[in-house]
Amino acid sequence: MQLVNWSEDINFFDLSNEYSIHRADHEEWGLYCSVYYNMRYNGFFREEGFNTPRRNSFWIYKGESRIGGVRMAPNTIYHLFYIPPFNNFINEDEIAWCDFNSFTGGFEAVRRKKSFLEDFIPKEDPNFTNETLVQASTLIYEKDTGQLIANCRLCLQDNQAAVYSIGVMPTYRGRGLATRMLKRALSVLKDKYPVLRLYVMEGNDAESVYLNLGFIPGVLEIQSMYIPLNQ
């Protein structure tokens, strides 16, 4: 790809009909880069602080959605990162594996008729999400192994924010990860949505987590669920 009419003073540039870059505040950009930049997937590094006050920090946009960041100058590109869950080339399978281990064999998986790994592959409808909900969603990785161990994904339901799925792999439960993910969602959504909805089966151990965070029980919904016999 060749950038035509590039200059050091550029603030906005269309990379294609779909993607563009916008100059970023170096402090805010550096915070995101320090969290999401990953040598494992990018394969290159430059010895420079993430929040270095230089004018070559840019946000990457897909349409109206901010999906990542990069440092760019003529003939130079480094510190490329994506903001989850937009780096779907690695995250779809990771989310599926995390959810499969979090829910398989439980009542929630039975209710949703999900039994196999492929049943948990995300198939998000763009009409039920937006940039705010994506930013309020969370993926948590184990630092040493790089494995996705927990996730909280939000969606749009009747024009209100809702928790589409929240799961923590069994060996990482009891560490407050679900609480932290929900607190982050509530913080990001503050002043943007009046409520955050979620659904939980009565008697689920997670009920106490939600109540402690201030969630108020709504109307009890009765559903029919058939549990298959072991073959």
N, C-alpha and C positions, 0 to 999 in steps of 0.2 A: 504494500500500500504506500502511495506517495502522497504526502501532505503538501498541497499547493497553497502558496501565499502564507506560509507559516512564519511567525515572528515571535520574539521573546515577549511581546506585549499582548499577545492574544489572550482573550478571556473566554472565548467560546469557539468550538470548532465541530462541525458535522463530520463524523468519520464515515457515515453512510446514511441511508434513509432512515435507519433504525437507531443507530448509536451516535452519541456525541460526547464531548468532554467539556467540562466547565471548570474554570479556575477556582481553587478552593482556598479557604483560610487555612494556613499551615498548621495552626494549633489543633483545630477540629479534625483536619485531615490526618494529622499525626497520631491522634488518639485512635482513630479507626484503623490506621495502618499497623499500629503496635499490637492491636488485637487480632486482625485478620490476615496480616501478611504471613505467608507460610512457605518456607524454603522447600518443604517436601513436594509442593506442587508447582512452584514457580521456577525453581532450579537456578536462580541467580540472586546475587545479593550485592549491595554496594555499602561500603563502610561509611554510613552517614546516619545521624540521628533521625528518628521518624518525624520529629516536630521541628526540624531545622528550618529556620525562617528564610526559605528560598521561594522564588516565584514560579517554580516548575511543578507544583502540586496541583493535580486535577482530579475532579470527580468524573467517573464514567457513568453516563446515563443511557438507559434503554427506554426510549420514549420519554415519559415524564418520571420514570422511576430511577433513583440512584442505585446503581448495582455494584459499584466498586470504586477504586482509585488507582492512580498511577502517577509517577513522576516522568515528565516528558520535556525534552528540549531537542533542538535539531540534532539528528543522528544519535539520540540518547533516549533510552527507556529503562526504567528500573522501579523497584518497589511496587510492582503490580499486585493488587489484591482484589478479591471479590467479597461482597458482603452477603453472608448466608441469608436465605437459602438460594441466592441467585446463581451460585456456582453449582448448577444442577448436574454438571458432568461428573461430579463426585458425590453429590449429596443425595440424589434419589435412591441409590442403592444403600447408602449409609442410613438414611432415614428408615427405609424399609426394614433393614436388619435390626435397628434400634427398636422400632415399634414391634417387630415380630418377637423379639426377646422380652419386651416389656409387657405385651398383652397376650401372647399365644397361650391357649389353655385356660384363660380367664373368662369371666362372664362377659366382659366388654367385647372380647374377640368373638364370642359366640353370638352376642347380640348383633354385631355387625357382619356376621357370617364370614369371618376371616379365619382361615385355618392354615394357609400356606404362605410362604415368604412373599410370593408374587402378589398376594392379596393386599399386602401392606405398602406396595410401591405407590408413592404419592401421585394422585391424578387431580391436581388442583384446577378448578375452573376459574379463569381470570376474572369472571364476573362476580366472584365471591371473595375477592381480596383487593387490596390497594397498597400503596407504598407505606402508609402509616401502620397497617397491620403487619406487613412484612418486617418493618423495623422493630415492631413490638414483639415479634416472634424470636425464639431463642434456640440455638443449637449449642450443646455443651460437649466438649471433647476432652478426653483423658490426656493430660499433658504429655506423659511419657510415651504412650502408644499411638496417639493421634486418633483413637477410636471414638466415634460418636456414642455417648453413653446416656444422653438425655435430650429431649427436645420438647418445646412447647410452641405449637403453631396455631396462629389465630386466623379467623375467617370472618366474613361478613354474612350476617343472618338477619334478614328483615331490616337492613340498613343499620344494624347494631353490631358491635364487636362481640365475637364469641370465640371461645376456645375450641378449635377444631379437634385437637389432639394434644395430650400431654402425657409423656411417658418417661420413666426412668428405668434403666436396666436393673434387674434384681440385685446384683452384687454392689450397686451404688446407691441403694435406697437407705433411708435413715440418716442422710447427710444434709437434708434441707434443700436439695436441688430443686424440687418442685416448688417449694416456697419461694426460692430466689427467682425462678423463672417467672412466676406469677407476679411477684413484686415488681420485677422489671417491666412486665407487660402493663401493669396498672400505672406505673410511673410514666411510660411512654404515651399511654392513651389519655393521661390526665388532661382535661380541658379540650379533648378531641372527641371523646364519646362519653355519654352520661353513665353508661353501664357497661360491664363486661359479663357476658353470659357464659355459663358452662353447664354441662350435664354430667351427673354422676349417679350411679346406681345406689339406692338406699342400702346402707350397711357396708359400703365400700370404705376401707380404712382411710382413703383420701378425704373423706367428708370432713374430718377434724382439721385437716390442713386448710380447706376452703373456709370453714367457719372461723378459724383463727385469723384469717386474712380479712374478715368482714363480709364475706359473701352471705347473702340472705336466702334461705330456702324459698323456692317458689312453689307453684302448684305441683303436687305429686302426679306424675304421668304414669299410667298403667299400660304396660305393653305385654303382648304375648311372646314368649320366647320358648323355643323347643330345643332341648339339649339332646343331641343324638346319642344313642347308645353306643358303647364301645363295640367295635366289630370283632 
